[in-house]
């Protein structure tokens, strides 16, 4: 019996929607009665007081709003009776009730917006689904800072679908213009409320960056987005905890996939503005596939382009940065930049990692010959 009662109990979202509809209907009903009474009073003034329509409307408005200029007034017994019945007894009361209900409605609307119960009906926005389970406020602020720094998304409105902020978004996020809808990402109704089909781009965060099972949530969300967008979903970046699920996510419509790295939300931004660059960045964090290696090589007054070309032509790797005597790391300077260094950072291939002596010989020896094309 308790289970049946729980099943029959309306959800919080359904109750909120019912309250909003009820308040709107009440406002319309009160306004309708007020207009009807005002119209009857205008008719009474034109009939009993022989006023023109304009003067009758003016008299009705000044009486109803209790301004009472006194330039017009009812002088006949029937006119005064009509004013007393239509306006003094009913109209002014309805006017006060309308003002009170409207203020309540606006306060309720503002509270719904803050609490994430409002349907924003946004277009051309960045939609973020889910939130980190640790320090989401800090993460989103860093993510927003990175987004604002890009030309592509600097002015794009942001909406978050998450159940991680039951009391509303922190003030710092709201001040940056971010809105959110409180709901479960796997709920089709909650997902429809954030209009994914009208979004400019979508980010699907892992529900739990440490759990393999969160990928099932991500895949379910991607499937629902694809269904709601009729297979024409916008640019979508999805986080996958396990590598095996990345291909599945891309088959479900994800434009890019990457592992959750909460310390670097910049990777998500790179995946949005430069698709494919997230793979390069991920390689920097791993010790397999392509990865950077430090080589202790002392160089004096050399040109960046010359050193980079020597390493590249010899198949040693791609020069990424050099390190000065003061341990300052200088990344990707201009091609004609002259420098001295105590070490180099080179991106190497896992299957062909040169040793330090090979790198030193390559830089100091003659320029390697360009490889001959097989064609």
KAGI-V39203 format. One record per helix or strand. SS is the DSSP state (alpha for helix, beta for strand). FROM is the first residue (numbers start at 1). TO is the last residue. Records with the same first field share a line. If there is no record, write none. Layout:
SS=FROM-TO  FROM-TO
This chain:
alpha=2-8  12-48  53-64  77-115  136-148  171-175  188-193  196-198  214-228  244-251  266-273  277-284  304-313  356-364
beta=126-129  158-162  179-182  201-204  235-239  256-258  291-295  299-303  318-323  329-331  338-341  343-349  352-352
